[in-house]
Amino acid sequence: MKQSKKDAPAAAAEPRAETAAVAGKLKRADYEHELEKLHGELVSLQRWVVHKGLKVCVVFEGRDGAGKGGTIKALTERVSPRVFRVVALPAPTEREKSQMYFQRYAAHLPAAGEVVVFDRSWYNRAGVERVMGFATEDQVKRFLDVAPNTEKMIVDSGITLIKYWLEVSQEEQTRRMEARINDPRKLWKLSPMDVQSYERWQDYSCARDDMFLATDTSWAPWFVARSDDKRRLRLNVIHHLLSRIPYEHLPSKPVKLPKRHAAPEHHGVDYPVKLVPELTWGG
């Protein structure tokens, strides 16, 4: 069920560094205008998923600093967390290490009326675990052998599986990593693992290409999104996601606020409420 090397996706090649420069950075006003429209469509998709009991699984993979977190936030910030569930699993426990590899991920797959978004997924084995030496080459090979069939079972169960690889250039990754170092708001994003993985660019490239060769299938293809321009990335991914899930706009009943019940005038009780201090901000 695996594809041969001659059938590998063209996107496996390194992206050209000049792509973002040619396109030009998207202005914030244009970005926010387009994002607002896409958010409205995502709400319509959400209603359709619940109405039809659809099951959708979206996988985000990419190097550190590729923009996964920001893209997932843009995707989910205007929809219900009870429908769009984000799964970002920590390192496996000793018990989980002894389980069948896919077992802990299977527990988070969507039920009817859910969209599950994986911020990194079972492809940890083909990426970070392989590059950082947490998995043996034999374990990686077995994973690449069984992943297509496992995903075929997922799709055959009625789950729509969509896989994204976010591709960042070396120069932009460096800029983002340095920004994390110099910004206390972003320092939490820079773990010792991120620092170690940064120097292994070529290893990640080889691991990515092997992953594409083995797991880019007709039932669960990989889609590569260039991520040097974060705003364009987010719009492109959301637009593409909407195009992959056929949905209809369900009619909405007009909402009118009712009149409040008439009641005797309320007199507050004499209770020492603990107020949050109101400080003077700015200036």
MOKAGI-V27207 format. One record per residue. N is the residue number from 0. RES is the residue in one letter. OMEGA is omega in radians with two decimals (none if undefined). Layout:
<<N,RES,OMEGA> <N,RES,OMEGA>>
This chain:
<<0,M,3.10> <1,K,3.08> <2,Q,3.08> <3,S,-3.12> <4,K,-3.12> <5,K,3.13> <6,D,-3.08> <7,A,-3.12> <8,P,-3.14> <9,A,-3.09> <10,A,-3.14> <11,A,3.12> <12,A,3.11> <13,E,3.13> <14,P,3.11> <15,R,-3.05> <16,A,-3.05> <17,E,-3.05> <18,T,-3.09> <19,A,-3.11> <20,A,3.14> <21,V,-3.11> <22,A,-3.08> <23,G,3.14> <24,K,-3.12> <25,L,-3.12> <26,K,-3.08> <27,R,-3.11> <28,A,3.11> <29,D,3.14> <30,Y,-3.10> <31,E,3.11> <32,H,3.14> <33,E,-3.13> <34,L,3.12> <35,E,3.11> <36,K,3.14> <37,L,3.09> <38,H,3.08> <39,G,3.10> <40,E,3.11> <41,L,3.07> <42,V,3.08> <43,S,3.08> <44,L,3.14> <45,Q,-3.14> <46,R,-3.14> <47,W,3.11> <48,V,3.13> <49,V,-3.10> <50,H,-3.07> <51,K,-3.12> <52,G,-3.14> <53,L,3.08> <54,K,-3.06> <55,V,3.10> <56,C,-3.13> <57,V,-3.11> <58,V,3.06> <59,F,3.09> <60,E,3.13> <61,G,3.13> <62,R,3.02> <63,D,-3.14> <64,G,-3.11> <65,A,3.10> <66,G,-3.11> <67,K,-3.07> <68,G,-3.13> <69,G,3.12> <70,T,3.12> <71,I,3.10> <72,K,3.12> <73,A,-3.12> <74,L,-2.95> <75,T,-2.97> <76,E,-3.11> <77,R,3.12> <78,V,-3.07> <79,S,3.08> <80,P,3.07> <81,R,3.08> <82,V,3.08> <83,F,-3.13> <84,R,3.09> <85,V,-3.14> <86,V,3.08> <87,A,-3.01> <88,L,3.03> <89,P,3.08> <90,A,-3.09> <91,P,3.05> <92,T,3.11> <93,E,3.11> <94,R,-3.13> <95,E,3.10> <96,K,-3.12> <97,S,-3.12> <98,Q,2.91> <99,M,-2.93> <100,Y,-3.06> <101,F,-2.95> <102,Q,-3.06> <103,R,3.08> <104,Y,-3.11> <105,A,-3.13> <106,A,-3.08> <107,H,3.12> <108,L,-3.00> <109,P,2.92> <110,A,-3.11> <111,A,3.11> <112,G,-3.10> <113,E,2.95> <114,V,3.14> <115,V,-3.12> <116,V,3.13> <117,F,2.98> <118,D,-2.86> <119,R,-2.95> <120,S,3.07> <121,W,3.11> <122,Y,2.95> <123,N,-3.10> <124,R,-3.13> <125,A,-3.08> <126,G,-3.00> <127,V,-3.12> <128,E,3.12> <129,R,-3.06> <130,V,-3.08> <131,M,3.06> <132,G,3.11> <133,F,3.09> <134,A,3.11> <135,T,3.10> <136,E,3.10> <137,D,3.10> <138,Q,3.12> <139,V,3.14> <140,K,3.13> <141,R,3.11> <142,F,-3.12> <143,L,3.11> <144,D,-3.01> <145,V,-3.07> <146,A,3.14> <147,P,3.13> <148,N,3.10> <149,T,3.13> <150,E,3.05> <151,K,3.09> <152,M,3.11> <153,I,-3.13> <154,V,-3.14> <155,D,3.10> <156,S,3.11> <157,G,3.13> <158,I,2.99> <159,T,-3.07> <160,L,-3.12> <161,I,-3.04> <162,K,3.13> <163,Y,2.95> <164,W,3.13> <165,L,-3.03> <166,E,3.12> <167,V,3.12> <168,S,3.12> <169,Q,-3.08> <170,E,-3.11> <171,E,3.08> <172,Q,3.12> <173,T,-3.13> <174,R,-3.12> <175,R,3.10> <176,M,3.12> <177,E,3.10> <178,A,3.10> <179,R,-3.13> <180,I,-3.00> <181,N,-3.12> <182,D,-3.11> <183,P,3.12> <184,R,-3.06> <185,K,-3.04> <186,L,3.14> <187,W,3.14> <188,K,-3.03> <189,L,3.14> <190,S,3.05> <191,P,3.11> <192,M,3.12> <193,D,-3.13> <194,V,3.13> <195,Q,-3.09> <196,S,-3.10> <197,Y,-3.08> <198,E,-3.07> <199,R,-3.12> <200,W,-3.09> <201,Q,3.10> <202,D,3.11> <203,Y,3.11> <204,S,3.12> <205,C,3.14> <206,A,3.11> <207,R,-3.10> <208,D,3.08> <209,D,3.13> <210,M,3.11> <211,F,-3.11> <212,L,-3.04> <213,A,-2.92> <214,T,3.05> <215,D,-3.02> <216,T,3.13> <217,S,-3.12> <218,W,3.12> <219,A,-3.09> <220,P,3.01> <221,W,3.02> <222,F,-3.08> <223,V,3.12> <224,A,3.08> <225,R,-2.93> <226,S,3.13> <227,D,3.04> <228,D,-3.03> <229,K,-3.10> <230,R,3.10> <231,R,3.12> <232,L,-3.06> <233,R,3.12> <234,L,-3.11> <235,N,-3.09> <236,V,-3.13> <237,I,3.12> <238,H,-3.14> <239,H,3.13> <240,L,3.12> <241,L,-3.13> <242,S,-3.09> <243,R,-3.09> <244,I,3.12> <245,P,3.14> <246,Y,3.11> <247,E,3.08> <248,H,3.13> <249,L,3.12> <250,P,3.13> <251,S,3.07> <252,K,3.11> <253,P,-3.10> <254,V,3.08> <255,K,-3.13> <256,L,3.12> <257,P,3.04> <258,K,3.09> <259,R,3.12> <260,H,3.05> <261,A,-3.11> <262,A,3.09> <263,P,-3.13> <264,E,-3.10> <265,H,3.07> <266,H,-3.12> <267,G,3.11> <268,V,3.13> <269,D,-3.07> <270,Y,-3.09> <271,P,-3.14> <272,V,3.14> <273,K,-3.08> <274,L,2.99> <275,V,3.13> <276,P,3.11> <277,E,-3.05> <278,L,3.06> <279,T,-3.09> <280,W,3.11> <281,G,-3.13> <282,G,none>>
